[in-house]
Protein backbone atom coordinates (compact mmCIF):
# COMPACT_ATOMS: atom_id res chain seq x y z
CA UNK A 1 0.00 0.00 0.00
CA UNK A 2 1.38 3.39 -0.98
CA UNK A 3 0.89 6.32 1.36
CA UNK A 4 0.88 9.91 0.20
CA UNK A 5 1.63 12.72 2.56
CA UNK A 6 0.21 16.15 1.87
CA UNK A 7 1.41 19.16 3.77
CA UNK A 8 -0.89 22.10 3.91
CA UNK A 9 0.58 25.53 4.15
CA UNK A 10 1.41 28.14 1.56
CA UNK A 11 5.03 28.79 2.49
CA UNK A 12 7.94 26.50 3.38
CA UNK A 13 9.25 26.37 6.93
CA UNK A 14 11.78 28.97 8.00
CA UNK A 15 15.17 27.92 9.34
CA UNK A 16 14.09 28.92 12.87
CA UNK A 17 11.08 26.60 12.58
CA UNK A 18 13.37 23.79 11.39
CA UNK A 19 15.67 24.38 14.35
CA UNK A 20 12.68 24.51 16.67
CA UNK A 21 11.43 21.19 15.28
CA UNK A 22 14.83 19.62 15.89
CA UNK A 23 14.86 20.94 19.48
CA UNK A 24 11.38 19.52 20.03
CA UNK A 25 12.43 16.18 18.53
CA UNK A 26 15.48 16.14 20.82
CA UNK A 27 13.26 16.60 23.88
CA UNK A 28 10.77 14.09 22.48
CA UNK A 29 13.49 11.46 22.13
CA UNK A 30 14.28 11.92 25.84
CA UNK A 31 10.58 11.43 26.64
CA UNK A 32 10.55 8.26 24.52
CA UNK A 33 13.01 6.72 26.97
CA UNK A 34 10.32 6.97 29.67
CA UNK A 35 7.29 6.29 27.48
CA UNK A 36 7.46 3.65 24.80
CA UNK A 37 4.68 5.30 22.80
CA UNK A 38 5.24 8.40 20.67
CA UNK A 39 1.72 9.75 21.35
CA UNK A 40 2.18 9.44 25.12
CA UNK A 41 5.63 11.00 24.90
CA UNK A 42 4.22 13.91 22.89
CA UNK A 43 1.46 14.41 25.48
CA UNK A 44 4.06 14.35 28.25
CA UNK A 45 6.14 16.91 26.37
CA UNK A 46 3.11 19.19 26.05
CA UNK A 47 2.43 18.85 29.77
CA UNK A 48 5.97 19.52 30.95
CA UNK A 49 7.14 21.86 28.22
CA UNK A 50 10.56 22.04 26.65
CA UNK A 51 13.55 22.51 28.90
CA UNK A 52 15.63 25.59 28.28
CA UNK A 53 19.15 24.92 27.02
CA UNK A 54 21.93 26.74 25.18
CA UNK A 55 20.41 25.91 21.79
CA UNK A 56 16.73 26.05 22.75
CA UNK A 57 14.91 28.94 24.46
CA UNK A 58 12.47 26.53 26.13
CA UNK A 59 8.69 26.46 26.12
CA UNK A 60 6.14 26.38 28.89
CA UNK A 61 4.03 23.31 29.35
CA UNK A 62 0.41 22.87 30.41
CA UNK A 63 1.51 22.50 34.04
CA UNK A 64 3.12 25.95 33.88
CA UNK A 65 -0.12 27.41 32.54
CA UNK A 66 -2.05 25.77 35.37
CA UNK A 67 0.31 27.30 37.91
CA UNK A 68 -0.13 30.75 36.35
CA UNK A 69 -3.92 30.44 36.47
CA UNK A 70 -3.78 29.39 40.13
CA UNK A 71 -1.62 32.42 40.96
CA UNK A 72 -3.99 34.73 39.08
CA UNK A 73 -6.96 33.25 40.94
CA UNK A 74 -5.26 33.66 44.30
CA UNK A 75 -4.26 37.24 43.53
CA UNK A 76 -7.80 38.07 42.40
CA UNK A 77 -9.37 36.43 45.46
CA UNK A 78 -7.11 38.41 47.78
CA UNK A 79 -7.81 41.75 46.11
CA UNK A 80 -11.51 41.51 45.24
CA UNK A 81 -14.45 42.67 47.22
CA UNK A 82 -17.39 40.24 47.54
CA UNK A 83 -19.77 42.71 45.91
CA UNK A 84 -17.71 43.31 42.74
CA UNK A 85 -19.57 41.53 39.90
CA UNK A 86 -16.78 41.94 37.33
CA UNK A 87 -14.23 40.35 39.67
CA UNK A 88 -16.62 37.47 40.38
CA UNK A 89 -17.12 36.97 36.64
CA UNK A 90 -13.36 36.96 36.02
CA UNK A 91 -12.89 34.48 38.87
CA UNK A 92 -15.47 32.16 37.26
CA UNK A 93 -13.66 32.43 33.92
CA UNK A 94 -10.34 31.62 35.60
CA UNK A 95 -11.87 28.60 37.32
CA UNK A 96 -13.29 27.37 34.01
CA UNK A 97 -9.90 27.83 32.32
CA UNK A 98 -8.18 26.00 35.18
CA UNK A 99 -10.64 23.12 34.77
CA UNK A 100 -9.99 22.96 31.00
CA UNK A 101 -6.22 23.05 31.50
CA UNK A 102 -6.44 20.28 34.08
CA UNK A 103 -8.42 18.17 31.60
CA UNK A 104 -5.82 18.96 28.93
CA UNK A 105 -3.08 17.71 31.25
CA UNK A 106 -4.98 14.41 31.39
CA UNK A 107 -4.90 14.09 27.60
CA UNK A 108 -7.79 16.23 26.31
CA UNK A 109 -7.31 17.61 22.83
CA UNK A 110 -5.69 21.04 23.16
CA UNK A 111 -7.92 22.45 20.42
CA UNK A 112 -10.88 22.11 22.78
CA UNK A 113 -9.43 24.80 25.05
CA UNK A 114 -10.60 28.29 24.22
CA UNK A 115 -7.39 30.12 23.29
CA UNK A 116 -9.30 33.41 23.39
CA UNK A 117 -9.85 32.86 27.13
CA UNK A 118 -6.10 32.43 27.58
CA UNK A 119 -5.49 35.67 25.72
CA UNK A 120 -8.16 37.59 27.65
CA UNK A 121 -7.22 36.31 31.10
CA UNK A 122 -3.48 35.75 30.85
CA UNK A 123 -2.30 38.14 28.16
CA UNK A 124 -0.88 38.12 24.66
CA UNK A 125 2.40 36.43 25.58
CA UNK A 126 0.62 33.47 27.18
CA UNK A 127 -1.63 33.26 24.13
CA UNK A 128 1.42 33.04 21.83
CA UNK A 129 3.04 30.40 24.05
CA UNK A 130 -0.19 28.39 24.05
CA UNK A 131 -0.28 28.42 20.26
CA UNK A 132 3.31 27.14 20.21
CA UNK A 133 2.38 24.22 22.47
CA UNK A 134 -0.56 23.37 20.21
CA UNK A 135 1.67 23.61 17.13
CA UNK A 136 4.33 21.15 18.35
CA UNK A 137 2.87 18.03 16.71
CA UNK A 138 2.09 19.88 13.48
CA UNK A 139 5.62 21.29 13.32
CA UNK A 140 7.13 17.82 13.76
CA UNK A 141 4.72 16.48 11.16
CA UNK A 142 5.61 19.21 8.67
CA UNK A 143 9.30 18.41 9.12
CA UNK A 144 8.55 14.76 8.41
CA UNK A 145 9.62 13.44 11.84
CA UNK A 146 6.21 12.08 12.85
CA UNK A 147 2.92 11.28 11.15
CA UNK A 148 -0.57 10.90 12.49
CA UNK A 149 -2.19 7.56 11.83
CA UNK A 150 -5.74 7.61 13.14
CA UNK A 151 -5.67 8.97 16.67
CA UNK A 152 -2.00 8.15 17.29
CA UNK A 153 1.32 9.54 16.16
CA UNK A 154 4.15 7.42 14.84
CA UNK A 155 7.76 8.21 14.09
CA UNK A 156 8.62 8.32 10.42
CA UNK A 157 11.85 6.80 9.12
CA UNK A 158 13.30 10.32 9.06
CA UNK A 159 12.38 10.77 12.74
CA UNK A 160 13.91 7.43 13.69
CA UNK A 161 17.12 8.31 11.81
CA UNK A 162 17.33 11.71 13.51
CA UNK A 163 16.87 10.21 16.98
CA UNK A 164 19.40 7.47 16.16
CA UNK A 165 21.87 10.05 14.88
CA UNK A 166 21.54 12.01 18.12
CA UNK A 167 22.00 8.87 20.21
CA UNK A 168 25.16 7.94 18.28
CA UNK A 169 26.53 11.48 18.68
CA UNK A 170 25.95 11.28 22.43
CA UNK A 171 27.69 7.89 22.60
CA UNK A 172 30.71 9.00 20.59
CA UNK A 173 30.97 12.24 22.56
CA UNK A 174 31.07 10.30 25.83
CA UNK A 175 33.60 7.82 24.36
CA UNK A 176 35.82 10.69 23.24
CA UNK A 177 35.65 12.26 26.71
CA UNK A 178 36.53 8.91 28.30
CA UNK A 179 39.45 8.38 25.90
CA UNK A 180 40.79 11.86 26.64
CA UNK A 181 40.36 11.40 30.37
CA UNK A 182 37.41 13.83 30.65
C-alpha positions in Angstrom: 0.0 0.0 0.0 1.4 3.4 -1.0 0.9 6.3 1.4 0.9 9.9 0.2 1.6 12.7 2.6 0.2 16.1 1.9 1.4 19.2 3.8 -0.9 22.1 3.9 0.6 25.5 4.1 1.4 28.1 1.6 5.0 28.8 2.5 7.9 26.5 3.4 9.3 26.4 6.9 11.8 29.0 8.0 15.2 27.9 9.3 14.1 28.9 12.9 11.1 26.6 12.6 13.4 23.8 11.4 15.7 24.4 14.4 12.7 24.5 16.7 11.4 21.2 15.3 14.8 19.6 15.9 14.9 20.9 19.5 11.4 19.5 20.0 12.4 16.2 18.5 15.5 16.1 20.8 13.3 16.6 23.9 10.8 14.1 22.5 13.5 11.5 22.1 14.3 11.9 25.8 10.6 11.4 26.6 10.6 8.3 24.5 13.0 6.7 27.0 10.3 7.0 29.7 7.3 6.3 27.5 7.5 3.6 24.8 4.7 5.3 22.8 5.2 8.4 20.7 1.7 9.7 21.3 2.2 9.4 25.1 5.6 11.0 24.9 4.2 13.9 22.9 1.5 14.4 25.5 4.1 14.4 28.2 6.1 16.9 26.4 3.1 19.2 26.0 2.4 18.8 29.8 6.0 19.5 31.0 7.1 21.9 28.2 10.6 22.0 26.7 13.6 22.5 28.9 15.6 25.6 28.3 19.2 24.9 27.0 21.9 26.7 25.2 20.4 25.9 21.8 16.7 26.1 22.8 14.9 28.9 24.5 12.5 26.5 26.1 8.7 26.5 26.1 6.1 26.4 28.9 4.0 23.3 29.4 0.4 22.9 30.4 1.5 22.5 34.0 3.1 26.0 33.9 -0.1 27.4 32.5 -2.1 25.8 35.4 0.3 27.3 37.9 -0.1 30.8 36.4 -3.9 30.4 36.5 -3.8 29.4 40.1 -1.6 32.4 41.0 -4.0 34.7 39.1 -7.0 33.2 40.9 -5.3 33.7 44.3 -4.3 37.2 43.5 -7.8 38.1 42.4 -9.4 36.4 45.5 -7.1 38.4 47.8 -7.8 41.7 46.1 -11.5 41.5 45.2 -14.5 42.7 47.2 -17.4 40.2 47.5 -19.8 42.7 45.9 -17.7 43.3 42.7 -19.6 41.5 39.9 -16.8 41.9 37.3 -14.2 40.3 39.7 -16.6 37.5 40.4 -17.1 37.0 36.6 -13.4 37.0 36.0 -12.9 34.5 38.9 -15.5 32.2 37.3 -13.7 32.4 33.9 -10.3 31.6 35.6 -11.9 28.6 37.3 -13.3 27.4 34.0 -9.9 27.8 32.3 -8.2 26.0 35.2 -10.6 23.1 34.8 -10.0 23.0 31.0 -6.2 23.0 31.5 -6.4 20.3 34.1 -8.4 18.2 31.6 -5.8 19.0 28.9 -3.1 17.7 31.2 -5.0 14.4 31.4 -4.9 14.1 27.6 -7.8 16.2 26.3 -7.3 17.6 22.8 -5.7 21.0 23.2 -7.9 22.5 20.4 -10.9 22.1 22.8 -9.4 24.8 25.1 -10.6 28.3 24.2 -7.4 30.1 23.3 -9.3 33.4 23.4 -9.8 32.9 27.1 -6.1 32.4 27.6 -5.5 35.7 25.7 -8.2 37.6 27.7 -7.2 36.3 31.1 -3.5 35.7 30.9 -2.3 38.1 28.2 -0.9 38.1 24.7 2.4 36.4 25.6 0.6 33.5 27.2 -1.6 33.3 24.1 1.4 33.0 21.8 3.0 30.4 24.0 -0.2 28.4 24.0 -0.3 28.4 20.3 3.3 27.1 20.2 2.4 24.2 22.5 -0.6 23.4 20.2 1.7 23.6 17.1 4.3 21.2 18.3 2.9 18.0 16.7 2.1 19.9 13.5 5.6 21.3 13.3 7.1 17.8 13.8 4.7 16.5 11.2 5.6 19.2 8.7 9.3 18.4 9.1 8.5 14.8 8.4 9.6 13.4 11.8 6.2 12.1 12.9 2.9 11.3 11.2 -0.6 10.9 12.5 -2.2 7.6 11.8 -5.7 7.6 13.1 -5.7 9.0 16.7 -2.0 8.2 17.3 1.3 9.5 16.2 4.2 7.4 14.8 7.8 8.2 14.1 8.6 8.3 10.4 11.8 6.8 9.1 13.3 10.3 9.1 12.4 10.8 12.7 13.9 7.4 13.7 17.1 8.3 11.8 17.3 11.7 13.5 16.9 10.2 17.0 19.4 7.5 16.2 21.9 10.1 14.9 21.5 12.0 18.1 22.0 8.9 20.2 25.2 7.9 18.3 26.5 11.5 18.7 26.0 11.3 22.4 27.7 7.9 22.6 30.7 9.0 20.6 31.0 12.2 22.6 31.1 10.3 25.8 33.6 7.8 24.4 35.8 10.7 23.2 35.7 12.3 26.7 36.5 8.9 28.3 39.4 8.4 25.9 40.8 11.9 26.6 40.4 11.4 30.4 37.4 13.8 30.7 
